[in-house]
Amino acid sequence: YSRLFADRAAGDAPDGDVRALLQLDTYEPDLGMEVDEALPAEIRADIRRVGEETATMLAGGEMLDWNRTMAELAAAGPVEQPALLLTVDPRAQWVHSDPAVATLMVDAWHRNMRARYPNGTFEVAEGASHMIQFDRADLVLARTRELVEQVRATTTR
């Protein structure tokens, strides 16, 4: 949801925008892998199906209007702010019995994430599960400090 908050805050903040984002193993329902032509059609269909199942689960569990959420994400577009994305190893997320297909999936993830976050930096949080903030609190705190220092250094007042 941070993408939506950042997009909405862009016009509300006293100085006009959100300066940077720190994302922890972010879920990107609109990443576009289900339409990535570099992936085989059956893999795109599987990604679409899993996305739909996840959407149903999240919409019910978090009481979301999923269609509205997706429309808002589409309107927000790529994240232009500097972003640091701490992730689990994408090779652990995008698995397939055929190693060549798994490689295509990981490559598609990287390609689509770079398009979503053109000013983003990606770092694998070694040894972490989805709960990076618990598994690697040291890394999250260090990167948060670095990001704040970077923003302060580039902000004129």
C-alpha positions as CSV (number, residue, x, y, z in Angstrom):
1,Y,0.0,0.0,0.0
2,S,3.0,2.3,0.3
3,R,2.8,3.1,-3.4
4,L,-0.7,4.3,-3.0
5,F,0.1,6.4,0.1
6,A,3.2,7.9,-1.6
7,D,1.1,8.7,-4.7
8,R,-1.7,10.3,-2.6
9,A,0.8,12.2,-0.4
10,A,2.6,13.7,-3.4
11,G,0.1,16.6,-3.4
12,D,-0.5,16.7,0.4
13,A,2.9,17.0,1.9
14,P,4.1,20.5,2.9
15,D,7.1,20.3,0.7
16,G,5.2,18.6,-2.1
17,D,6.3,15.0,-2.2
18,V,7.4,11.8,-0.6
19,R,11.2,11.7,-0.8
20,A,11.9,8.0,-0.9
21,L,10.5,4.6,-0.2
22,L,11.8,1.6,1.7
23,Q,10.0,-1.6,0.6
24,L,10.3,-4.9,2.4
25,D,9.6,-7.9,0.2
26,T,6.9,-6.0,-1.5
27,Y,3.9,-7.6,-3.1
28,E,3.2,-6.1,-6.5
29,P,-0.2,-7.4,-7.8
30,D,0.1,-5.2,-10.9
31,L,3.7,-6.1,-11.8
32,G,2.7,-7.4,-15.3
33,M,4.4,-10.7,-15.3
34,E,1.1,-12.3,-16.5
35,V,1.5,-10.4,-19.7
36,D,5.3,-10.6,-20.1
37,E,5.8,-12.0,-23.6
38,A,9.2,-13.4,-22.6
39,L,7.4,-16.0,-20.5
40,P,5.7,-19.0,-22.0
41,A,1.9,-18.7,-22.3
42,E,1.3,-21.5,-19.7
43,I,3.5,-19.7,-17.2
44,R,1.7,-16.4,-17.8
45,A,-1.6,-18.2,-17.3
46,D,-0.4,-19.8,-14.0
47,I,0.8,-16.4,-12.8
48,R,-2.6,-14.9,-13.7
49,R,-4.4,-17.7,-11.9
50,V,-2.3,-17.3,-8.7
51,G,-2.7,-13.6,-8.8
52,E,-6.5,-13.9,-9.0
53,E,-6.5,-16.4,-6.1
54,T,-4.3,-14.1,-4.0
55,A,-6.5,-11.1,-4.9
56,T,-9.6,-13.0,-3.6
57,M,-7.8,-13.9,-0.4
58,L,-6.5,-10.4,0.2
59,A,-9.8,-8.7,-0.7
60,G,-11.7,-10.9,1.7
61,G,-9.1,-10.9,4.5
62,E,-8.4,-7.2,4.4
63,M,-11.9,-6.1,3.2
64,L,-10.6,-4.4,0.1
65,D,-12.3,-3.3,-3.0
66,W,-9.8,-5.1,-5.2
67,N,-10.9,-3.6,-8.5
68,R,-10.6,-0.1,-7.1
69,T,-7.2,-0.9,-5.6
70,M,-5.9,-2.2,-8.9
71,A,-7.3,0.9,-10.7
72,E,-5.5,3.2,-8.2
73,L,-2.2,1.3,-8.7
74,A,-2.6,1.6,-12.4
75,A,-3.2,5.4,-12.1
76,A,-0.2,5.8,-9.8
77,G,2.1,4.3,-12.4
78,P,5.9,3.7,-11.9
79,V,7.4,4.9,-8.6
80,E,9.6,7.8,-9.5
81,Q,11.0,8.4,-6.0
82,P,14.2,6.8,-5.0
83,A,13.4,3.4,-3.5
84,L,15.3,0.7,-1.7
85,L,13.7,-2.7,-2.0
86,L,14.8,-5.4,0.4
87,T,13.7,-8.7,-0.9
88,V,14.0,-12.4,-0.4
89,D,16.0,-14.1,-3.1
90,P,13.7,-14.1,-6.1
91,R,15.0,-17.6,-7.0
92,A,13.2,-18.8,-3.9
93,Q,10.0,-17.2,-5.0
94,W,9.9,-18.0,-8.7
95,V,10.5,-21.8,-8.9
96,H,9.7,-24.3,-11.6
97,S,10.6,-27.9,-12.2
98,D,12.4,-26.7,-15.4
99,P,15.5,-24.6,-14.4
100,A,15.3,-22.7,-17.7
101,V,11.7,-21.7,-17.1
102,A,12.7,-20.7,-13.5
103,T,15.4,-18.5,-14.9
104,L,12.9,-16.9,-17.3
105,M,10.6,-16.2,-14.4
106,V,13.3,-14.6,-12.2
107,D,14.5,-12.5,-15.2
108,A,10.9,-11.4,-15.8
109,W,10.6,-10.4,-12.1
110,H,13.8,-8.3,-12.3
111,R,12.7,-6.7,-15.6
112,N,9.3,-5.8,-14.4
113,M,10.5,-4.6,-11.0
114,R,13.0,-2.3,-12.6
115,A,10.2,-0.9,-14.8
116,R,8.0,-0.4,-11.7
117,Y,10.8,1.2,-9.7
118,P,13.1,2.9,-12.3
119,N,15.0,4.7,-9.5
120,G,15.0,1.7,-7.2
121,T,17.9,-0.2,-5.7
122,F,17.3,-3.9,-5.1
123,E,19.0,-5.9,-2.3
124,V,18.5,-9.5,-1.3
125,A,18.1,-9.8,2.4
126,E,20.2,-12.9,2.8
127,G,18.8,-15.5,5.2
128,A,15.4,-13.7,5.5
129,S,11.9,-14.9,4.9
130,H,9.1,-12.7,3.9
131,M,9.2,-11.1,7.4
132,I,12.5,-9.3,6.7
133,Q,11.9,-6.8,9.5
134,F,12.0,-9.7,12.0
135,D,14.6,-11.9,10.3
136,R,17.1,-9.1,9.4
137,A,16.2,-6.2,11.7
138,D,19.9,-5.2,11.5
139,L,19.7,-4.8,7.8
140,V,16.4,-3.0,7.8
141,L,17.7,-0.5,10.4
142,A,21.0,0.1,8.6
143,R,19.3,0.7,5.3
144,T,16.7,2.9,6.8
145,R,19.4,5.1,8.4
146,E,21.3,5.2,5.1
147,L,18.1,6.2,3.1
148,V,17.3,8.9,5.6
149,E,20.8,10.3,5.5
150,Q,20.7,10.2,1.6
151,V,17.4,12.1,1.6
152,R,18.7,14.6,4.1
153,A,21.8,15.2,2.1
154,T,19.8,15.9,-1.1
155,T,17.1,18.0,0.5
156,T,17.4,21.8,0.5
157,R,15.5,23.8,3.1
